[in-house]
């Protein structure tokens, strides 16, 4: 009996040791990601929230607790409300144009035609181009005597100074941003489309379903998880666009293209009001989080295979 008990204890101890070793190895592999998140995401977020309750002016050397004063100030800041409106228009235009154009391009490039590989590379190449270089080139093209108006002049059209009109400036920054990133969404959609079973589409075609009906009833439900992913990435990206605005319009003319993240930058690094800028950062975080959760919670209505 003693020998059997010793063997059982030995096996149990060895099994526990193996489990503990496996768990330790797993923790070690996960540790860099966890520590990185704590150091570069969680800690800065807590710091920003703490700073948002203070009046902090670097030039004046002041740092004192103000409670909710910065948040109360946001309610009365008309410039902030204007930046929220600009962000709304920019995000709406970017999301609609980007996703629609990416889907159309993916459907066209999914056809078995000659030259599709070349066009895939052509549409995706702007994604890997430097954003600043891309924006500078478009800045020259959109000037009053730039390449776009020179092209329109060939057809007798007198183009505007795209970056100096309130409406045209917003349209210009939306279009430039769409052309910059549409290739990434196109590749994601194209990858999803290539996973749609051809047998189902052929069966629907034999039953008399036209191309639109097949897309709406078969293709779109099948690739709906990818549509969800692309929509979340595009919405979040649209609310974080900064470099494009800074290089192309600097928020102008007036404040027509001063989106929320650019207004935040100006408060912090032009007016040196880091406490108020921190409060705006918290607002931006809440908006992004709310929109992401809203899209995620409504996925059951339009994403297939969701319970």
N, C-alpha and C positions, 0 to 999 in steps of 0.2 A: 504493500500500500504506500509505503514511504517513497519507493522508487517511482511509482506511477505519479504520485503527487509532485515529485521533483521534476519529472519530465513535463507535466502539464504546466507547472510554474515556469519552466524554462521556455517552453513554446510560447506561453502567454507573454513572457517578458520580451522574447525575441520579436514577437508580433507587434507588441507595443513600440518597441524600439524602431522597427521598420516604419510603422505609421508615423511616429514622431519625426523620423528622419525625412520621410516624404513631405510631411507638413512643413518642416523647417526649410527644405529646398524650395517648396512652393512660396513660402513667405519671402525667401531671399530673392526669388525671381520677381515677385510683385513689389518688393520694397522700393526699387528705383522709381516706379510709376507712382506709388503712393507718396513717397517723399517729395517727388517732383510736384505732384498736385498740391501737397500741403505747403510747399515753399513758394510755388509760383502761381497758385490759384486761390487756395483757401486763405492763406495768410494775407496776401495783398487785398483780397475782398474784405476781410475783417478790418484791415487798416483803412481802406477807403470809407467804409461805413463809420469808423471812429472819427476820421477826419471830417466827415460831412456834418458832424455836430460841433465843429469848431470854426472860428473865424481865423483863417490862416493866410497872412499876406507876407510873402517872402521878403519883398523890398522893405516893408515897414518893420519887419522882424516881429510881427505880432502872432500869437498863437494862444487863443483863449476859448474856453468852452462857451458855446452860444445856444446849446440845446437844439430845438427845432427851428431856429431862426432861418437857416438856409432853405429849409423846406417851405417855410412860410413865404420866403422871398420868391420862390419859384412860382407860387400861385399868382403873384402880382407882376411877374416878369413877362412883358408882352413880347420881347425878343425871343424868349424861350418858347412861348406859344407859337410864334412864327416859325421857329426852327422845327418844332414838332410837326407843323403843317407841311413844311418843306420835306421833312423826312417821310411823312405819309405819302405825298405825291411821288417822291423819288422811289420809295419801296414798292408802291403799287405799280408804277410804270415799269420798273425793272423786273419785278416778279412776273407780271403778265407777258411782257415781251420776251424775256429770257426763256421762260418755260415753253411758251408757244413756239418760238423760233427753234428752240432745241428739239422739240418734238417733231416739228415739220422736217427739219434737217435729218433727224435720225430715221424717220420714215422713208425719206428719199434715198438716203445712203444705205438703207437696209435692202434695197432692190439689187438684184444681181445684174448690174450693168457695168460696162467698161468705165474705167476712170474713177470709180468710187473711192479707191484707196488714196488717190491723189487729193480728192476733195476732203476726205477725212483728215488728212494731214494739214491741208490748207485751213480748214475751219478750226482745228485744234491748236495750230501753231501760235495764235495770239495768247493762249493760256500760259505759255512758257516764256513769252516776251516780258521784259522788265516793264512793270506798270508805269514807272516814271517816264521811260523812253516812249512807250505807247501813248501816254497822255500828251507829251510834248509834241509829238508828230501830229496828233489830232488837233492840238491847239493851233498849229500853223494852218491846217486844212480848214478849220472853222472860222478863220479870220475873214474880215470883209472882202479882202482881195486874195483869199486863200484858194486852195485847190477845189473845194466843193463849189464855191460860187463861180469859179472859172469854168467848171464843167457845166453848171446850170446856164451860164451865159451862152454856151454853144446852142442852146435851145431857146434863146431869147428870154430867159428867166432871170430877173434881177434878185439874187439871193440876199437875205439880210445879214447883218453882222451877228452871227449865231450866238456868240458869247456875251453880247451886250443888251439883249432883250430879256425881260423877265421870263416869258414863256419859252422862248427859243433856247435860252441858256439851260433851263431845266430839261427840255427835250434833248439837247445836245449831250449833257452829262449822262442821261439815261442811255442814249444810243451808244455812246462810247463805252460805257460799262457793260452793256449787253454784248457788244461785239468782242469785248475783252474776255468774257467768261462763258459765253454760250457754248464754246467748244467742249468744255468739261461736262456740262449737262447733256450735251449731244452724245458724248461717248457713253455716259451712264444710261441714257435712254436706248442707245443702239445696242449696248450689251444686254439690256433687258428684252428688247425686241427679238434678238437672236435666240432667246430662250423660249419664245412662244411656240408651241407645237404646231407644225405646219399641217398635220393631219386634221386638227380641229378646224382650221381655217378652210381647208379644202372641202371638208364635210359641209361647212356652212355655205360655201360657195355653190356646192351642188344643190343645196336646199333653196337656192335663190337669193341669198343674202348679198346685198351690194357691198362695195368697199367700205362705205361709211358705217353700215350696220355691223360689219365684221370688226371694224376698229372699235366701235362703241361697246359692243356686247362681248367680244372675245379678247382683243388685244389690250384695251385699256384696263379691264379688270385684272388681267394677268400681270401687267407691269405696274399695277397700282402701288405696291410697296416701294418701287423705285421712284414713282411720282411723289410719294410722301417724303422720301429721303431728299429728293431734289428740291422740293418746295421748302422744307425746313432749312436746308443749306442756303438757298437763295434768299429767303426772308432774313435770316440772321446776317448773311453777308451784306445785304442791302442796308441794314441798320448800322453796319460798322464801316461803311465806305468813307475814307478820309483822304487818302493820297490823291485820288482822282479829283476831288473837289479842290483840294489845296493847290494843286498844280494848274488845273484848268481854269477855274473861275475865282478862287479864293473866297468863295461864298457869295460872290456877286452875280449880276449887278444888284447893288443894295444888299438885301438879305435873301434874295429869291432862291439861291442854292445853298444857303447856310443850313445844312442838315444838323441834327442834334449832336452828332459826334464832333462836327467841326465847331459848333458853338461851345461845346465843352472844352475843346482845345484852346479856343480864344480866351475863355475865362481863366484857364490855368496859366497859359504861357504868354499871353499878351497883357492881360489885366492882373496877373499874379494873385488871383483869388482862388487858391487851391481848396479852401473849405467849400466854397460854393460849387466849384468844379467837381469836387468829390460827391456832393449831393446830386448833381446832374448825372454823374456816373452811376450812382445808385438807381436813379430813375431809368436810365438806359438799360441797366441790368434787369430791372423789374419788367420793362417792356419786352425785352428779348425773351426773358423767361416765360412771361405770360403768353406770348404768341407761340412759342415752342410747345408749351403745355396744351394750349388750345388746339393746335394742329395734331398733337399726339392723342388727345382725348377724343377728337372727332374722327380718328382714323377708322373706327369701326363702321362708320357710315359709308365710306368710299374706298376702303382697302379690303380686297378679297381675302378670305381665309382668316379674318380676325374674329375672335370670339368675344 
